[in-house]
Amino acid sequence: MRLLNVDTFTLEEFFYADPPPYAILSHTWGADHEEVSYRDVLDGRLKSATGRPAKVTGCCLRAKKDGYQYVWIDTCCIDKTNLVELQEAINSMFRWYRDAAICYAYLSDVPTRAWDRHKVSESAFSSSRWFQRGWTLQELLAPLNLRFYDAGWECIGTKGDLCDLVETITGIPTSFLLGITELHHASVAQRMSWASRRVTKRPEDIAYCLLGIFGVSMPMIYGEGDKAFRRLQEQIMKDIGDDSILAWDLGAEGPDPGDRSPVVFGTALAPAPSHFANSGRVVVVDHSADSSFEIQDAANAKQMILVRFRDTERKASDFVAVLQLDTEGRPYCCLMVASRETSLEEMAEHSMAWRDKLPGKFTANNVAMTLGIEVEALASPPASSSQRRFALKPTVIPGAPAVTVNVTTALQLSGASEILEDLCRRRNALKSGAQEDREIIRVTKEKLVNKQAELDALREKIKALQQEERRLAEELDQVDLSDKIAGMQRFIDVCNGAQVQGNEEAFSKTAEQALPFAIAKGYESLARLLLDRATNFTATDFAGRTALSHAVSRGHEEFVRLLIRKGADVSAPPVGGWTPLHVAADGGLEGLVGLLLEKGASLKAKRDGLTPEDLARRSGHGQLVKILSPWPEAPHRPVESWERPSSSRSGAPAPSLPPPSKTALLIDRLEKMFSGAEAT
């Protein structure tokens, strides 16, 4: 939307959703040359004080005094040559007036200080053209804050100050004028009656000026004449569905004699708003709406009707009017406030919480305003003479009452009282069962004491068992250590030349287990000593490997020959391991491969599905693959008949050494053991 800057007199554009606070002008148009158009502003006509109409100058000065930087004036803020923009503006007009911070209603035909609110029929204010134009109807209803100004820009009063007078002039109830009741609560026929005596320059505008009042939208088609009002009614029936739109031409008087719109027979739609002149009292009762509620108290022979009033502009509490009859049948109305979330059904259901506080409360304050309500008895329709009708007229009054009944608070306090009573009942029930509870606690404590004693006894038993376990473990360690020391002592005695008496079998077993270990570690002197004393060469070390397997893996041909000569089986694999031929083939030991083959090692033995030839091929030993492929299975030959190939890794045959003395062997063994320990 465009707004006029009150300092620069230039137009500035803003988004609809977030415009700055602005004042808005409501006025009646004069001759075209007396108004300022959108093009005039662009051409700089307002730059000069002499080029500004009095209404524009007065509006900008008034807005500036009130602290507003921008104003909206329909004549110059809309480009009427742009039909799309004009249509959008007409559909948005009601919202722009509603969202304005303040609306200045400029009555150019009311001379300064010439109006008299006490002489309604004779005053210039009451007869102002402003109350007769079609467009000013929504400009009266939409803004919450509206001030009337005369021709000299003297303030006549606010809409709130003059609401009674304005209601008399327009026929619009005060509750709708002040925004206390939303417009959609008025029937379609009632809203049409407010426009029945208003006119517009163009026949189509009598329909377009009512769009915001009914909350509908439709395209603008200038030139269609009275069809625009028919389209408006069709759109209202489509969007609202209020049957009161058919309540026109009521009463004996009929439409205004001055109305020139033709009556089209055979149609249910009115030709013009003037045909709703007598429809101001037509209302639609929505029984599902939370706007009123009836309470009947047969015991006290009382009847109350609850009616809710809500301020739609300010987030304040609702007013709730309670209509009752006194002992003589005269109506009176008490007033209270309630939260918007508190329904009338809830108030009626729990009326005992607030009805005693209500007598004498004829006014109420919801922080935003103080409201009073007048009750007027209406004549009953002839068809139902036994039915009484009343009109409630809310009025904003100054000051605030000493006490305002808040029904929501009363209901909450009543609920709290019920909760308190329930808590008291629960407390009494707890007291009555306290003795039983104490007995249960006493018995439970006794059981706990007994269980604690049992638990302590179990802990003592566990402690004794743990001590016994530690003692047995220590004894077992001592026995195992004694056996090891005795075995080692026998081993050392043998190495020193002592005689093993009565335990040769035990020593032989020790030597057989030590032999694979000595060969694996490279303790040659110790290995020779053990070879002389061992009888079983299939014994394994702690890893499950035989002495022959260790000798082959280290490439020690001398020990291999000695072990074979002593009777070691060349084809027997260690537990879970490869045969000696597997080990030699995997390590690329050609000399040992030939030796083992000569001694009858099997080429077909497999481990994990692999033969010695497969291992040689996998390890990339091509020469060995050639040796293993054509080799025939042959019987054993003496070890001495085997000659080592020249390509053997082991080199020339090792010279035979004289057997070392036992003392030298022991010293060599100990040196090897210590040197090996230091290396690791």
DARA-V857171 format. One record per backbone hydrogen bond with DSSP energy under -0.5 kcal/mol. NH is the residue of the N-H (numbers start at 1). CO is the residue of the C=O. E is the energy in kcal/mol with one decimal. If there is no record, write none. Layout:
BEGIN
NH_CO_E + NH_CO_E
END
This chain:
BEGIN
3_12_-2.8 + 4_71_-3.1 + 5_3_-0.5 + 5_10_-2.8 + 6_69_-2.3 + 9_5_-2.0 + 12_3_-2.7 + 14_1_-2.6 + 18_15_-0.8 + 19_16_-0.6 + 23_70_-2.1 + 24_102_-2.1 + 25_72_-2.2 + 26_104_-3.0 + 34_31_-1.6 + 35_31_-0.6 + 35_32_-1.0 + 37_35_-0.5 + 38_75_-0.5 + 41_37_-1.7 + 42_38_-1.8 + 43_39_-2.0 + 44_41_-1.3 + 45_40_-2.5 + 47_44_-1.2 + 48_45_-0.8 + 51_48_-1.0 + 52_49_-1.0 + 57_53_-2.5 + 58_54_-2.9 + 59_55_-2.0 + 60_56_-2.4 + 61_57_-2.5 + 62_58_-2.5 + 63_59_-2.4 + 64_60_-2.3 + 65_61_-2.2 + 66_62_-1.8 + 67_64_-1.1 + 68_63_-3.0 + 70_21_-0.5 + 71_4_-1.9 + 72_23_-1.9 + 76_73_-0.8 + 77_73_-2.0 + 78_74_-0.7 + 80_78_-1.2 + 82_79_-1.6 + 83_81_-0.8 + 86_82_-2.6 + 87_83_-2.4 + 88_84_-2.1 + 89_85_-2.5 + 90_86_-2.3 + 91_87_-2.0 + 92_88_-1.1 + 93_89_-1.0 + 96_92_-2.1 + 97_93_-2.1 + 98_94_-2.3 + 99_95_-2.4 + 100_96_-0.7 + 101_22_-2.3 + 102_22_-0.8 + 103_145_-2.1 + 104_24_-2.8 + 105_103_-0.7 + 105_147_-3.3 + 106_26_-2.9 + 106_104_-0.9 + 107_105_-0.7 + 107_149_-3.0 + 108_106_-1.0 + 110_107_-1.7 + 111_109_-0.7 + 114_111_-2.0 + 119_116_-1.2 + 120_118_-0.5 + 122_119_-0.5 + 123_119_-2.2 + 124_114_-0.5 + 127_123_-1.4 + 128_125_-1.2 + 131_128_-1.3 + 132_129_-1.9 + 133_129_-0.8 + 134_199_-2.5 + 137_134_-1.2 + 138_134_-0.5 + 139_135_-0.9 + 140_136_-1.1 + 140_137_-0.7 + 141_137_-1.8 + 142_138_-2.7 + 146_144_-0.7 + 147_103_-2.5 + 148_157_-3.1 + 149_105_-2.9 + 150_154_-2.2 + 151_110_-2.8 + 153_150_-1.9 + 156_148_-3.0 + 157_148_-1.1 + 159_146_-2.2 + 162_158_-2.1 + 163_160_-0.8 + 166_162_-3.1 + 167_163_-2.4 + 168_164_-1.9 + 169_165_-2.1 + 170_166_-2.8 + 171_167_-2.5 + 173_171_-0.5 + 176_173_-0.8 + 177_173_-2.0 + 178_174_-2.7 + 179_176_-0.5 + 180_175_-1.3 + 181_175_-2.1 + 185_182_-1.7 + 186_183_-2.0 + 191_187_-2.3 + 192_188_-2.4 + 193_189_-1.8 + 194_190_-1.0 + 195_191_-0.7 + 195_192_-1.0 + 196_193_-1.0 + 198_195_-1.5 + 199_132_-2.5 + 205_202_-0.9 + 206_202_-0.5 + 206_203_-0.8 + 207_204_-1.5 + 208_204_-1.8 + 209_205_-2.6 + 210_207_-1.3 + 211_208_-1.2 + 214_210_-1.5 + 215_211_-1.0 + 216_211_-1.9 + 224_221_-1.6 + 227_224_-1.4 + 228_225_-1.7 + 229_226_-0.7 + 230_226_-1.2 + 231_227_-2.6 + 232_228_-2.0 + 233_229_-2.1 + 234_230_-2.2 + 235_231_-2.2 + 236_232_-2.2 + 237_233_-2.5 + 238_234_-1.7 + 239_235_-2.5 + 240_236_-3.3 + 241_236_-1.3 + 243_241_-0.6 + 245_242_-1.6 + 246_243_-2.0 + 247_244_-2.0 + 248_246_-1.6 + 249_275_-3.5 + 254_250_-0.5 + 259_256_-2.1 + 264_262_-0.6 + 265_263_-0.8 + 267_264_-0.8 + 275_272_-1.6 + 276_273_-2.3 + 277_274_-1.3 + 279_276_-2.0 + 282_279_-1.5 + 283_281_-0.6 + 286_284_-0.7 + 287_285_-0.8 + 289_286_-1.2 + 291_289_-1.4 + 292_289_-0.7 + 293_306_-2.2 + 295_304_-4.0 + 297_302_-2.9 + 298_296_-0.6 + 301_297_-0.7 + 302_297_-1.9 + 304_295_-3.0 + 305_323_-1.9 + 306_293_-4.4 + 307_321_-2.5 + 308_291_-2.8 + 309_319_-3.1 + 310_180_-1.0 + 312_179_-1.2 + 312_310_-0.8 + 316_314_-2.3 + 317_366_-0.7 + 318_338_-2.4 + 319_309_-2.6 + 320_336_-3.3 + 321_307_-3.2 + 322_334_-3.0 + 323_305_-2.9 + 323_321_-0.6 + 324_332_-2.8 + 326_330_-2.9 + 329_326_-2.0 + 332_324_-2.6 + 334_322_-2.2 + 335_361_-3.2 + 336_320_-1.9 + 337_405_-2.7 + 338_318_-2.1 + 342_339_-1.3 + 343_341_-0.7 + 347_343_-1.9 + 348_344_-2.8 + 349_345_-2.5 + 350_346_-1.8 + 351_348_-1.2 + 353_350_-1.8 + 354_351_-1.5 + 355_351_-2.6 + 357_354_-1.2 + 358_354_-0.6 + 358_355_-0.8 + 359_355_-0.5 + 361_358_-2.2 + 362_360_-1.3 + 364_371_-1.9 + 366_369_-2.0 + 368_366_-0.9 + 370_397_-0.5 + 371_364_-2.8 + 372_395_-2.9 + 373_362_-0.8 + 374_393_-2.2 + 376_374_-0.5 + 376_391_-2.7 + 378_389_-2.9 + 384_381_-1.5 + 385_382_-0.7 + 387_384_-1.5 + 388_386_-0.5 + 389_378_-0.8 + 391_376_-3.3 + 393_374_-2.8 + 393_391_-0.5 + 394_392_-0.6 + 395_372_-3.5 + 397_370_-2.2 + 406_404_-0.5 + 407_337_-2.5 + 407_405_-0.7 + 408_337_-0.5 + 410_406_-2.2 + 411_407_-2.4 + 412_408_-2.2 + 413_409_-2.8 + 414_410_-2.3 + 415_411_-2.5 + 416_412_-2.5 + 417_413_-2.4 + 418_414_-2.1 + 419_415_-2.2 + 420_416_-2.6 + 421_417_-2.7 + 422_418_-2.3 + 423_419_-2.5 + 424_420_-2.3 + 425_421_-2.3 + 426_422_-2.3 + 427_423_-2.6 + 428_424_-2.5 + 429_425_-2.2 + 430_426_-2.3 + 431_427_-2.4 + 432_428_-2.4 + 433_429_-1.2 + 434_431_-1.6 + 435_431_-0.5 + 437_433_-2.1 + 438_434_-2.7 + 439_435_-2.1 + 440_436_-2.1 + 441_437_-2.4 + 442_438_-2.4 + 443_439_-2.5 + 444_440_-2.2 + 445_441_-2.4 + 446_442_-2.2 + 447_443_-2.2 + 448_444_-2.2 + 449_445_-2.3 + 450_446_-2.3 + 451_447_-2.6 + 452_448_-2.2 + 453_449_-1.9 + 454_450_-2.2 + 455_451_-2.4 + 456_452_-2.4 + 457_453_-2.1 + 458_454_-2.2 + 459_455_-2.1 + 460_456_-1.9 + 461_457_-2.0 + 462_458_-2.5 + 463_459_-2.4 + 464_460_-2.3 + 465_461_-2.4 + 466_462_-2.3 + 467_463_-2.0 + 468_464_-2.2 + 469_465_-2.3 + 470_466_-2.2 + 471_467_-2.2 + 472_468_-2.4 + 473_469_-2.1 + 474_470_-2.2 + 475_471_-2.3 + 476_472_-2.5 + 477_473_-2.3 + 478_474_-2.2 + 479_475_-2.4 + 480_476_-2.5 + 481_477_-2.6 + 482_478_-2.4 + 483_479_-2.3 + 484_480_-2.2 + 485_481_-2.7 + 486_482_-2.7 + 487_483_-2.6 + 488_484_-2.6 + 489_485_-2.6 + 490_486_-2.4 + 491_487_-2.3 + 492_488_-2.8 + 493_489_-2.6 + 494_490_-2.3 + 495_491_-2.2 + 496_492_-1.9 + 497_494_-1.7 + 498_493_-3.3 + 501_499_-0.8 + 502_500_-0.6 + 507_503_-2.0 + 508_504_-2.7 + 509_505_-2.0 + 510_506_-1.9 + 511_507_-2.7 + 512_508_-2.6 + 513_509_-1.9 + 514_510_-1.8 + 515_511_-1.9 + 516_512_-0.8 + 517_513_-0.7 + 518_514_-2.6 + 519_515_-2.2 + 520_516_-2.5 + 521_517_-2.1 + 522_518_-0.7 + 522_519_-0.7 + 523_518_-2.5 + 524_522_-1.7 + 527_523_-2.4 + 528_524_-2.6 + 529_525_-2.0 + 530_526_-2.5 + 531_527_-2.5 + 532_528_-1.7 + 533_529_-0.9 + 534_530_-2.4 + 537_535_-0.6 + 539_536_-0.6 + 541_545_-2.1 + 544_541_-1.7 + 547_539_-0.6 + 550_546_-1.9 + 551_547_-2.4 + 552_548_-2.4 + 553_549_-2.3 + 554_550_-1.7 + 555_552_-1.4 + 556_551_-2.4 + 557_555_-1.3 + 560_556_-1.9 + 561_557_-2.7 + 562_558_-2.4 + 563_559_-2.9 + 564_560_-2.5 + 565_561_-2.8 + 566_562_-2.1 + 567_563_-0.6 + 567_564_-0.9 + 568_563_-3.0 + 570_568_-0.5 + 572_569_-0.5 + 573_571_-0.6 + 574_578_-0.9 + 575_544_-0.9 + 577_574_-1.8 + 583_579_-1.9 + 584_580_-2.4 + 585_581_-2.5 + 586_582_-2.5 + 587_583_-1.9 + 588_584_-0.6 + 588_585_-0.7 + 589_584_-2.4 + 590_588_-1.3 + 593_589_-2.2 + 594_590_-2.4 + 595_591_-2.2 + 596_592_-2.9 + 597_593_-2.4 + 598_594_-2.4 + 599_595_-1.7 + 600_597_-1.5 + 601_596_-2.8 + 607_610_-2.0 + 610_607_-1.4 + 615_611_-2.0 + 616_612_-2.3 + 617_613_-2.4 + 618_614_-2.5 + 619_615_-2.3 + 620_617_-1.0 + 621_616_-2.7 + 622_620_-1.2 + 625_621_-1.8 + 626_622_-1.8 + 627_623_-1.9 + 628_624_-3.1 + 629_625_-2.1 + 630_626_-1.0 + 637_598_-0.7 + 641_638_-1.1 + 642_639_-1.6 + 648_645_-1.6 + 651_648_-1.0 + 665_661_-2.4 + 666_662_-2.2 + 667_663_-2.4 + 668_664_-2.9 + 669_665_-2.7 + 670_666_-2.6 + 671_667_-2.7 + 672_668_-2.7 + 673_669_-2.6 + 674_670_-2.7 + 675_671_-3.1 + 676_672_-2.8 + 677_673_-2.2 + 678_674_-2.4 + 679_675_-2.1 + 680_676_-1.9
END
